[in-house]
Amino acid sequence: MSSCSTRPPASCSSTSRSTASLRLSPAGDDRHAFLSRAGGFTALDLGSWTDDHGDHGHSWTTEPRLTPFTVPAEEPGHVVAHHGRTTLFDDGTGTVTALDPADLADLADLAELDEAEPTLDTWRLDEPHHGVAVQDGHGNLVHTVGDEEARSGIRVATAAGNELAASDDCPGVHGEAFAGDVAVFGCEDGVLVVRGREITKVEAPDRYGRIGNQAGHETSPYVLGDYKTDPDAELERPTRVSVIDTRDASLRLVDLPASYSFRSLGRTPSGDGLVLGTDGRLHRVDAEGGRVAASLPVTAPWREPLDWQQPRPTLQVAGTTAYVTAPATREVHVVDLARFEVTASLDLPEKPNELLAVTG
């Protein structure tokens, strides 16, 4: 793994080998998003922010706009915002790029001031693959290991590339989430729990028990994950979710009354899990008790499409509010999580697909 630090010009471009689908990911500053598209990751200003003045703040809004700042990538993949750093992974080259999301506040002046460009730290991994990486609070990089054919585990290294820990006991490694400062990476037979330099394998109860999408929480020790058991399915529609307790590296499964998709997972402010089911209900999962504690009708029943890029009802949580899209009716429903009830349904001009909420 090689590393460097640089300030690429905002107009950088790159020939893309893929990325027919646009993806939205939080940039980590509660104002911007990264739009993954052909050529790289482009910062999207969603137009709401708050200036902190100690005992109070001043909030502002402006028209959303696509900024000129792009991090080039052949195949832009996962974006991870954690501990004041945002990490971008290029599946096509194995390049990892990290930045301070606070630097994105200067993008309004980017067209006039070169010094407004965020400083980027970059690493080139040994093999390109569909992976994910994150920079921890000490500047160390945790990244997946694999190649174009398979993925096998993770590696923890210093910013200079010196290895601190590694594990190859995570076939098909995919996705990550955090319980506080503890990271969880999904495998085809459980998860890896990373606490600093310590890596612990948590075995799934099934020989093939794939956890590839997770939802973490800043203060809860639990991570919510999906759970699939059929390696040969064209599209498995699971009816169980996994709950990983990072304190004792244990895993339990929770039965649901319906299936769900990779865009169905979320967390409440108190740390419970949320799963948007194909029965049209939002299910609240008691993370500590390992059970469905409540279910709320939100949309009509739906079926997950075979093509992952096609619209389907999607869940997004911001603070005490959950947003649920209904592509069939071109609506977004607003759920007050404290009262656990739908408080509004808003009409949209187009059929929604990607959904991202920022607090501003």
N, C-alpha and C positions, 0 to 999 in steps of 0.2 A: 504494500500500500504506500503510495507516494502522496505528499501533501504540499500545499502552497497557499499563499494569501495574495489576493489581487482585487483590483477594482475594474471589472470589465466595462467597456462603454455600454450605455443604455441601448444602443442600436445594434448590439451583437445579434447575429442570426446564425442558424445552423440548419443544415439539410436534415429533414426528419424522415425516418423510415416508417413511422406509424402514426398513431394518435389521431384516429378519425373521430373520436369522441372527446368532447370538452368535459373537463372535470374541475370542480371547485374545491379548494381546501383552505382552512383557516390559516392566515399568515402569522398569527400569534400576538397581534397587537389590538384585537377587538375592533379594528377598523378596516383592514385590508384582507383580501383573499388572494390566493395564487390560482390563476386560471391555467390549467395544463392543456396545451394545444400543440399543434404542429410547430416545431421550432423551439419550444421550451416552456418555462414557467413565467407568466406575465402577471405583474402585480395589478390587482383590480381594487381601486379605491371605492369603498361602499358608501362613503360620504357622511359618516357620523362618528364623532369622537368627543372626548371630554378632556379639558385641561384641568389637571389636578392642582389645587391651591391649598393643600394641607387639610384644613378643616372643612373645605367645600370644593366643589368643582363647577366649571362652566362647560356646558354641553353645546355642541355645534352640529349643524348639518349643512351639506352642500350636495350638488348633483353628483351621483356616482359617475365614475369615469374609468376607462382603461388607461393606465399609466404607460409611459414609454419604457419602463424598466422591465427587462426580460433576462432571466437566467437561461442561457442556451441549453438545450437538451435534445438528444436524438429521439429518446422515448421517455418523456417526462412521466414519472410514476408517483410514488408516495411522498407526501409532505408531512412532516412531524414538527409540531410546535411544543416545546417543553423547556422549562427552567430558563426562560429568557433567550433561547436560541431556536431558530427554525431551520430545519434540515430538509434539503431537496435531493431526491434520488433519481438519477438518470439510468433507466434500465438498459438503454442501448449501449452505453459506454462504461458503466460502473462508476461514474463520477458522482461524488457526494459533495454538495455545496451547503454551507451553513452561514447564517447571518444573524444579526441582532434585529429582531422585528421593530424595535424602537427607531431604527434608522429609516424605516419606511415613512415616517412622519414628514421627512424632508422631500418626499417625491413631488410635492406640489411645485418645488423649485428646480426639479431635475432638468427641465428643458433649458434653463439658463445657467445652472451652476453644476459643474462637474463634481465639485466637492460634496454635493448632496447625494451622490451615489453610495449605497450601502457597501461596506467592506465585506468581501466574501472570503471565507476559508474553504478550500477545496481539497479533496482527496480523490485519488484514482485507485479503485479496488483492483485486485488481481484479475477477476473475471466479471464481465457484465452479466447481470441476471435481474429477474423481477424481484427487487429487494426493498429493504427499508433500512434507514439509519437514524440515529439520534445522538445528539451531543449532550452529555450530562453536565451537572453544575461545576465539575472540575475541568471541563474542556476535553474530557475523554470521549472517544467516539465508539458507540456500540452499533455494529452493523451486521447484516446477514451475510452468509457465505454460500456461494453457489456458482453455477455457470448457466449457460443457455439451456442445458438439459435437465438440471436438477438443483435443488437447494438442500443444504444439509445441516446448517446450524448458524451460530453467531460468534462474533469475536469482539472483545473489548480491547481497545488500544488507546495509547496516549495520542495527543494531537500530532506528535512527531512520527507516529506509526509504530511505536514499540508495544508489543502485545502484553496485556495484563492478564487476560483470561480468555478462554475459548471453549466452545462445546460443539461437537459434531453430532450430538444426539437429538436432532430436531429435523426429521425428514419433512420436506415440503414447507419449511419455515415461511410464515406469511403473517404480516400484520403485527401491530404492537399496541400496547396501552399501558398507562401508568396508574398505580395505586400510590399516590404521593410521589416519592422518589424511586419507587420500586417498579422496574419495567417487566412486562410480561410479553413474550413472543409466542405466537401460535405455531403448533406443529401438527403433523398428521397423526400423532399418537399422544397428544397432551399439550403441554406448554413448557417453556423455559422461564423461570423467574430469576431476574437479574437484580441483585442488591450490591451495588458497588462492583467489586471484583468477584463476588460470589455468584455462581450460576447453579441453580437447582432445577432438576427435571421433575415435573409433575406428570405422572403417567395417567393417560386416559383409561377408563374402565374397560374400553373395547380395544381390540388389537389395532383397528383403524378407527380412531376417534379424532377427526380433524377439527381443529379450532383455528380459523383463519381470519376472523373479524372480531374485534374486542372493543369494549367501551370501558374506560377507566374513570377515576374520580380523584380529586385533589386530596381529600381527607379520608375517604373510605379505604380499608385494606383489601376490599374485594374488587375483582375485575370480572365483568360480564362478558361472556363469549358465546359464539354460536357453537354448534356441535353437529357434525355429520359422520355417518358410519358406513356409507356405501361408496367405495372407491371407484366403482364402475358406472355410477349414475351419470347420465347426461346432465341432469340438473336434479340434485337431491333437494327435497322440500322438507327440512327438518322440523320436528315438533318438540325438541328439547333444547334448552340452552345450558351453558356451563357457568358455574360460579367458582372462581378461583380465590381462595383465601391466601394472600401472600404472606401472612404471618407464620403459618405452619406448612405452606406449600401443599395445600390440600385442594381437591376438586370435587364438586358435587354437581349432579344434573337435576334440572327442574323441568318437569313435564308441562307442556302448554296445550291449550285446547285447539290450537291451529298452528300452521306453519308460518314462516316469516322469511324475509330476504336479508341480504347483507346491508341494506339500508334501513333496517328495522330496529337497531339497537341504540339505547340511550341510557342516561342516568338522571335521577332526580337530584335536587340540591342536597337532600339528606343522605344520598348514597344508595338508595334502592335502584334496581334495574328497571328499565322500560323496554318493552318489546312490542312493536306494531305487528299484529297478526294478520294473516290473510282472511280472518273472520271479520275484519274491519274494526277490531277492538284494540285499544291500547292497554296492555297488561303490565301491571306494576308487580315486579318480582321482589319479594323480601329477601335481600341478599344474605342477611344473617340467618334467617329461618329456612331459606332454600325452598320457597313456595310462592305461588301466585297469590298475592294479597288482595288485588282488586283488578277489575276489568271495566273499561269504559268504551262504549260504542262511539266511533268517530267517523268512519267511512263505510261505504257499502263493502260487502265481501269482495275479494279480488284474488287473482291468481298470478303468481310470479311468472313473467315471460322467460322463455328460454334464452333470449339474447340479453346479456347483462346490461347492455347499453340502452335498452328500451325503458321508457318511463314506467314506474310503479309507485304506489304510495310510499312516501319517504318520511322518516322522523328526524327532526332536528330540535335540540334543546338549547335554550339560551336563558340562563338564570332560572327563574321560577316558571318559565313559560315553555311549552312544547308546541312545535308547529308540525302539522301533518298535511302533506299534499294529497290531493285526490285528482290524479290526471284525467280520469274518466269524465269528471264534471268540471274540470278546470277551476279547482278551488284549493284554498289552503285553510285548514281548520286550526284554531288557536285554543290550546288547552291550558287552563290554570292548574298547575301541578299541586299547589297548596290545597285547593278545593277539589282537585281531580274532576274537573268538568269542562266541557267545551263552552267557551265564552264568546266566540265569534267564528264566522265562516266568511271568507273573503273570496270574491270572484277574481279570476286572473284572465288576462287577455290571451294567453297561450297555454298550451298543455305543459305543466311543470315537469321537470326531470331532476336536475341538480338542485339542491336546496342548501343554503348556508345562512345562518343567523349570526349577527355580531351584536354585542351589547353597546358599542360606541363609548 
